[in-house]
Amino acid sequence: MRDLAIELFPQWADRFESMTENAVETLVKGGH
């Protein structure tokens, strides 16, 4: 999921790296 998020939002890669997998998943699912 984190890899997908980074693909979708490369400018946020650093933020995603510091987030938990759950938080990344919530963000990605909430953004679609």
C-alpha positions as a Markdown table, in Angstrom:
| # | Residue | x | y | z |
|---|---|---|---|---|
| 1 | Met | 0.0 | 0.0 | 0.0 |
| 2 | Arg | 2.8 | 2.4 | 0.8 |
| 3 | Asp | 4.4 | 1.7 | -2.6 |
| 4 | Leu | 1.1 | 2.5 | -4.3 |
| 5 | Ala | 0.7 | 5.7 | -2.3 |
| 6 | Ile | 4.2 | 6.8 | -3.3 |
| 7 | Glu | 3.4 | 6.0 | -6.9 |
| 8 | Leu | 0.3 | 8.1 | -6.7 |
| 9 | Phe | 1.8 | 10.9 | -4.7 |
| 10 | Pro | 5.6 | 10.9 | -5.2 |
| 11 | Gln | 5.9 | 14.4 | -3.7 |
| 12 | Trp | 4.7 | 12.9 | -0.4 |
| 13 | Ala | 7.1 | 10.0 | -0.3 |
| 14 | Asp | 8.9 | 11.3 | 2.8 |
| 15 | Arg | 5.7 | 11.7 | 4.6 |
| 16 | Phe | 4.5 | 8.2 | 3.7 |
| 17 | Glu | 7.8 | 6.7 | 4.9 |
| 18 | Ser | 7.2 | 8.1 | 8.3 |
| 19 | Met | 3.6 | 7.0 | 8.5 |
| 20 | Thr | 2.3 | 3.6 | 9.6 |
| 21 | Glu | 1.0 | 1.3 | 7.0 |
| 22 | Asn | -2.5 | 1.7 | 8.4 |
| 23 | Ala | -2.3 | 5.5 | 8.2 |
| 24 | Val | -1.1 | 5.3 | 4.6 |
| 25 | Glu | -3.9 | 2.9 | 3.7 |
| 26 | Thr | -6.5 | 5.2 | 5.3 |
| 27 | Leu | -5.2 | 8.2 | 3.5 |
| 28 | Val | -5.1 | 6.5 | 0.1 |
| 29 | Lys | -8.6 | 5.0 | 0.5 |
| 30 | Gly | -9.9 | 8.3 | 1.7 |
| 31 | Gly | -8.5 | 10.1 | -1.2 |
| 32 | His | -10.3 | 8.0 | -3.9 |
